[in-house]
């Protein structure tokens, strides 16, 4: 009789292979490092092969370790799909949903998104995880979240996408700046301006520069961790920045002596999208979720809409 590995052991193996570090992998799996290490040793003993090379600094997967981790990843996805299928059969709109959202969307959409989704799906528990796009898509690929709200363009061809709408870019400047009196700003107008951008890893950085046909090397020395930080820097006269329409509608500039001037008509904008695994068995729920998200974004743009207080 063949003794099979447990899904828990396989999940731990995948985590270690991806992270190349026991402590970080243990944190991801919500267990102690000793628990994870013991489970990996049990798996190696069960299979009779060495899966990892351990040093004081790093963990290096063996060739068979890499191969089995890739197979384990598929097995874990299939197991999750099995559970999701059973859950959907009971009640497609109930249960827990882990939804990723990027930092340049989450703070501005969540205050109106969560109440709207609770009303539309009263038996669904939605857990938000805010993270940059690349790590969010890695979590989606690994089955750690069910879907994610991101901004396109971004390389995600392996996922299924639901378009939620366009989010235009504005140039944020002090009210005393010459741009503040203009109807729009051209990308070429920014050639001699000090630009304050988000740090590497935020896709909005690239989207905003692309919208103005600017190179990343044009950015100033300061790179912010959030849009709130950037507008505070602009308010202190350190330069100009970009803000998406969504953030402005949510009151990003509230209380600051700043102006937001749209880019010229026809300038590229980012597209907001809901992405999920094409193999997900919760497609009915995710389609409904996508429709609700489109309604929320449209509601935020209604002339009489008032954003929740910050």
C-alpha positions in Angstrom: 0.0 0.0 0.0 1.4 3.4 -1.1 1.4 6.1 1.6 0.5 9.4 0.0 1.8 12.8 1.1 -0.7 15.1 2.7 -1.9 18.3 1.0 -0.4 20.2 4.0 3.0 18.7 3.3 2.7 19.6 -0.4 1.6 23.2 0.4 4.7 23.6 2.7 7.0 22.3 -0.1 5.6 24.7 -2.6 6.0 27.6 -0.2 9.6 26.8 0.6 10.5 26.3 -3.1 8.9 29.6 -4.0 10.3 31.6 -1.1 13.7 29.9 -0.8 13.5 30.6 2.9 12.0 28.6 5.7 11.0 31.5 7.9 9.2 33.4 5.1 7.5 30.3 3.9 6.3 29.5 7.4 4.8 33.0 7.7 3.0 32.5 4.4 1.6 29.2 5.7 0.7 30.6 9.1 2.7 28.0 11.0 5.9 28.1 13.0 9.2 27.5 11.2 9.8 24.3 13.2 6.4 22.9 12.2 7.1 23.6 8.5 10.7 22.2 8.7 9.4 19.0 10.4 6.7 18.5 7.7 9.3 18.9 4.9 11.6 16.3 6.6 8.6 13.9 6.9 7.9 14.4 3.2 11.5 13.7 2.3 11.5 10.6 4.4 8.2 9.4 2.9 9.3 9.9 -0.7 12.9 8.7 -0.1 14.5 11.7 -1.9 16.1 14.9 -0.9 13.9 17.8 -1.9 15.9 20.8 -0.5 19.6 21.7 0.1 19.8 23.6 3.3 22.5 26.2 4.1 22.7 28.8 6.8 21.6 31.6 4.4 19.4 30.1 1.7 17.4 27.0 0.8 18.1 25.6 -2.7 15.6 23.1 -4.2 17.0 20.0 -5.7 16.1 19.1 -9.3 13.5 16.6 -8.0 12.4 19.1 -5.4 11.6 21.6 -8.2 9.8 19.0 -10.3 7.7 17.7 -7.4 6.9 21.3 -6.2 5.5 22.0 -9.7 3.4 18.9 -9.6 2.3 19.7 -6.1 1.2 23.1 -7.1 -1.2 21.6 -9.7 -2.5 19.1 -7.2 -3.2 21.8 -4.7 -5.1 23.8 -7.3 -7.2 20.8 -8.2 -7.9 20.2 -4.5 -9.0 23.8 -4.1 -11.2 23.6 -7.2 -12.8 20.5 -5.7 -13.7 22.4 -2.5 -14.9 25.4 -4.5 -17.1 23.2 -6.7 -18.8 21.7 -3.6 -19.2 25.2 -2.1 -20.7 26.6 -5.3 -23.1 23.6 -5.5 -24.4 24.5 -2.0 -24.7 28.2 -2.6 -22.7 29.9 -5.4 -23.0 33.3 -3.7 -22.0 32.3 -0.2 -18.9 31.4 1.7 -15.5 33.3 1.9 -13.9 35.1 -1.0 -10.3 36.3 -0.8 -10.0 39.4 -3.0 -6.7 41.1 -3.8 -6.6 44.8 -4.6 -3.7 47.1 -5.5 -2.7 50.1 -3.3 -3.6 52.7 -5.9 -7.2 51.3 -6.0 -7.9 49.9 -2.6 -8.1 53.0 -0.4 -10.3 54.8 -2.9 -12.6 52.1 -4.0 -13.0 50.0 -0.8 -15.1 52.5 1.2 -17.9 52.3 -1.4 -17.1 48.8 -2.6 -17.5 46.9 0.6 -21.0 48.2 1.6 -22.2 47.7 -2.0 -20.9 44.1 -2.2 -22.4 43.3 1.3 -25.7 44.5 0.0 -25.4 42.5 -3.3 -24.0 39.3 -1.7 -25.2 39.3 2.0 -24.1 35.7 2.6 -20.6 36.2 1.2 -17.6 37.1 3.4 -15.1 39.1 1.4 -11.6 39.4 2.7 -9.4 42.1 1.1 -5.7 41.8 0.7 -3.9 45.0 -0.5 -0.6 44.4 -2.3 1.3 45.4 -5.4 0.3 43.7 -8.7 3.0 41.2 -9.2 2.8 39.6 -5.7 -1.0 39.7 -5.9 -0.9 37.7 -9.2 1.5 35.3 -7.7 -1.0 34.7 -4.9 -3.8 34.3 -7.4 -1.8 31.8 -9.4 -1.0 29.8 -6.2 -4.7 29.8 -5.1 -4.1 32.0 -2.0 -6.7 34.5 -3.3 -9.7 34.0 -5.5 -9.5 37.1 -7.6 -7.8 40.5 -7.8 -8.7 44.0 -8.8 -5.7 45.4 -10.8 -5.0 48.1 -13.4 -4.1 47.2 -17.0 -2.0 47.1 -19.0 -0.1 44.4 -17.1 1.2 41.0 -18.2 -1.5 38.6 -17.1 -2.5 36.6 -20.2 -2.7 33.4 -18.1 -5.7 34.9 -16.2 -9.2 35.6 -17.2 -10.1 39.3 -17.0 -13.4 41.2 -16.5 -13.2 44.8 -17.6 -14.5 47.3 -15.0 -13.9 50.6 -16.7 -11.4 53.3 -17.5 -9.5 55.4 -15.0 -8.0 58.6 -16.5 -4.9 60.4 -15.2 -4.6 64.0 -14.0 -1.6 66.1 -13.2 -1.6 67.3 -9.6 0.1 70.7 -9.0 -0.1 73.6 -6.6 -3.0 76.0 -7.2 -0.4 78.7 -7.9 1.2 76.7 -10.7 0.6 77.9 -14.3 -0.9 74.4 -15.1 -3.7 75.0 -12.6 -5.4 77.5 -15.0 -5.3 75.2 -18.0 -8.0 73.0 -19.4 -5.5 70.2 -19.9 -1.8 69.3 -19.9 0.1 67.7 -22.7 2.8 65.1 -22.0 5.4 67.4 -23.7 4.5 70.2 -21.2 6.1 68.1 -18.4 9.5 67.8 -19.9 11.0 70.4 -17.6 9.0 69.7 -14.5 10.1 67.8 -11.4 8.0 64.7 -11.3 7.2 62.8 -8.1 6.3 59.2 -8.8 5.5 56.0 -6.9 8.4 53.7 -6.1 9.2 50.7 -8.3 6.6 47.9 -8.2 3.6 50.1 -8.4 2.2 49.6 -11.9 0.6 53.1 -11.8 4.1 54.6 -12.1 4.5 53.0 -15.5 0.9 53.7 -16.6 1.2 57.4 -15.8 4.5 57.8 -17.6 3.2 55.9 -20.6 0.2 58.2 -20.7 2.5 61.2 -21.1 5.1 59.3 -23.3 7.7 59.9 -20.7 10.7 57.8 -19.7 11.1 56.6 -16.1 14.4 58.3 -16.0 12.6 61.6 -16.1 11.4 61.1 -12.5 12.8 63.1 -9.6 14.8 61.6 -6.8 11.9 61.1 -4.5 9.7 58.0 -4.9 6.6 57.7 -2.8 5.1 54.7 -1.2 1.5 56.0 -1.7 -0.5 58.6 -3.5 -1.3 60.3 -0.2 2.5 60.8 0.3 3.0 62.1 -3.2 0.3 64.8 -2.9 1.7 65.9 0.4 5.1 66.4 -1.3 3.4 68.4 -4.1 1.7 70.5 -1.4 5.1 71.3 0.0 6.4 72.6 -3.4 8.7 69.6 -4.2 7.3 68.9 -7.7 4.2 67.6 -9.6 2.7 64.2 -9.6 0.0 62.1 -11.3 -3.3 60.9 -9.8 -6.0 58.7 -11.2 -9.5 59.9 -11.5 -10.7 57.4 -9.0 -8.5 58.8 -6.2 -9.5 62.3 -6.9 -13.2 61.4 -6.8 -12.5 59.8 -3.4 -11.1 63.1 -2.0 -7.4 62.6 -2.4 -6.8 66.4 -2.5 -9.3 67.3 0.2 -7.9 70.0 2.4 -4.9 70.7 0.2 -4.3 73.8 -1.9 -3.7 71.7 -5.0 -5.3 71.5 -8.5 -5.9 68.4 -10.6 -5.6 69.1 -14.4 -6.6 66.4 -16.9 -4.2 65.1 -19.5 -5.0 66.1 -23.1 -7.9 64.3 -24.7 -6.9 60.9 -26.1 -4.1 60.3 -23.6 -3.9 56.7 -22.6 -5.6 55.7 -19.3 -5.4 52.7 -17.1 -8.1 50.1 -17.3 -9.4 48.6 -14.1 -10.0 44.9 -14.3 -11.0 41.9 -12.1 -8.8 39.0 -12.8 -9.2 35.3 -11.8 -7.9 31.9 -12.7 -9.5 30.5 -15.9 -9.9 27.2 -14.0 -11.9 28.7 -11.1 -15.1 27.0 -10.3 -16.6 30.2 -8.9 -17.2 31.9 -12.3 -20.8 32.6 -11.6 -19.9 34.4 -8.4 -17.0 36.3 -10.0 -19.2 37.4 -12.9 -21.7 38.8 -10.4 -18.8 40.4 -8.5 -17.5 42.0 -11.7 -20.9 43.4 -12.5 -21.2 44.9 -9.0 -17.7 46.4 -9.3 -18.7 48.1 -12.6 -21.7 49.5 -10.9 -19.7 50.8 -8.0 -17.2 52.6 -10.3 -20.1 54.1 -12.3 -21.7 55.2 -9.1 -18.5 56.9 -7.9 -18.6 59.0 -11.1 -22.2 60.1 -10.8 -22.5 64.0 -10.6 -24.3 63.9 -7.2 -22.1 61.2 -5.6 -20.3 62.2 -2.4 -17.3 60.1 -1.4 -17.2 58.8 2.2 -15.2 61.0 4.6 -11.6 60.1 4.8 
